[in-house]
Amino acid sequence: ELKVEQNPLFLSMQEGKNYTIYCNYSTTSDRLYWYRQDPGKSLESLFVLLSNGAVKQEGRLMASLDTKARLSTLHITAAVHDLSATYFCAVGTIGGSQGNLIFGKGTKLSVKP
Amino acid sequence: DSGVTQTPKHLITATGQRVTLRCSPRSGDLSVYWYQQSLDQGLQFLIQYYNGEERAKGNILERFSAQQFPDLHSELNLSSLELGDSALYFCASSPSTGSYEQYFGPGTRLTVT
């Protein structure tokens, strides 16, 4: 059974600081997703990582994937208050269907002035 | 705005009742996915349809059923509702080929009293 673990689950940061969220998964996968969710809102797609060594950056967020270690990271650079949200990683299962996204529990990020 | 629409936005009903949630995918997307988000279980994949046919099944209760119609909209039917069914239900859609992206709708918040 595919399991996805995120850590930390809660993260309180000061503006201007850097930090990394980790996402480990238990079995081989060919797709790794990062989503952002604001309270009471839908999921906003941030990144889709499809290959070992993939790195994608958007603004202050950078995601990477190491399929051999079954690890993805979401790095936050010089955090600002607007980044406060819950961040989910999700892993897709191998083969066939594009469905079956398995989500981590989410990391609730709070950026304080 | 992802282009995926869901109705209703909010639904309050009593235990034992039956409700139907509706989803319209993005124009041209053939795949529709249903997810449940609750405090206890987190984000869970329920079921996927592709062009009218069931493609994959996740942790969907027997009291729940879904279908996708010829115009590609989908409905999730929840029956014999229990307090524990209170959750945010998301629909997502994806293109038929090429992209691995899943685009999430705004969700339906179901409260069972």
Interface residues (C-beta under 8 A of the other chain):
Chain A: R31 Y33 Y35 G40 K41 S42 L43 E44 S45 V48 L50 F88 A90 G92 S97 Q98 G99 N100 L101 I102 F103 G104 K105 G106
Chain B: S2 S31 Y33 Y35 G42 L43 Q44 F45 Q48 Y50 R55 A56 G58 F90 S94 Y100 E101 Q102 Y103 F104 G105 P106 G107 R109
